[in-house]
Amino acid sequence: MDGHVYRVEDVMTRRVIALAGGATFKDIVRTMETQRISALPVIDQGNHVIGVVSEADVLRKEEFRDTDHERGPRSRIPEGLVKARAVTAEDLMSTPAVTVRADAPVARAARAMARRRVKRLPVVDRDGVLQGIVSRADLLRVFLRSDLDIAEEVRREIVGGRFPEGLESVRVEVHEGVVTLTGRVPDTSFVPLAERLVRSVEGVVDVRCALTGRRHHPAGESENAAPPADRLGRSALPRSARRSDR
């Protein structure tokens, strides 16, 4: 994989069913039912994403069915009641839409879904034009990466580049995405960093580290000094970790 970083464009669905702002309430429900989709992006005439309609938005009409819709001129109308009165996608949608760029790392999409408590995200380009859709199920595909593929990247990008004795000093085994590192290293102060870098490899489920060796202290550095991770700088990171910072 040559340190390949999984990006949203690698796992997203490119065929997207979207709504025009003027789509009627029943059109929305029919589309959700026939296509088995829980949320739909709403686009303008230029295919820019202007909002998202979810099942939760649609169900507002049932939630407030028995509520008195008539209120005094100074009464504040709850947001849910406003959506319950909606008859078009533009009135019903949640806006601004939570979106993600096609070139964003998969991890960024996962964080956005978790923080905003949504199951899918419209994928847009830099101008906000709809490019695809990414769901939680799509993001799980990174964990289908083969054990052999993961092991090769760990050996090449991390073990081979970071340990002075090279590949023969550390053994890398991967089973069902769990990486096990065994062997003896000349300086154990780099072990925590190595474990963190292995965790950054796409598809890794867990890391079990059983590396042993002596703790080396450079001249002038006390025994209580922090591990020399900072001295490694960005060059210590595998290509996959460096690119994911963009």
Buried (B, 14 or more C-beta within 10 A) or exposed (E): BEBBBBBBBBBBBEEBEBBEBEBEBEBBBEBBEEEEBBBBBBBBEEBBBBBBBBBBBBEBBEEBEEEEEEEEEEEEEEEBBEBBEBEBBBBBBBEEBBBBBBBBBBBBBBEBBEEEEBEBBBBBEEEBEBBBBBBBEBBEEBEEBEBEBBBBBBBBBBBEBBBEEEEEBBBBEBEEBBBBBEBEBEBBBBBEBBBBBBEBBBBBEEBEBEBEBEEEBEEEEEEEEEBBBEEBEEEBBBBBBBBBEE
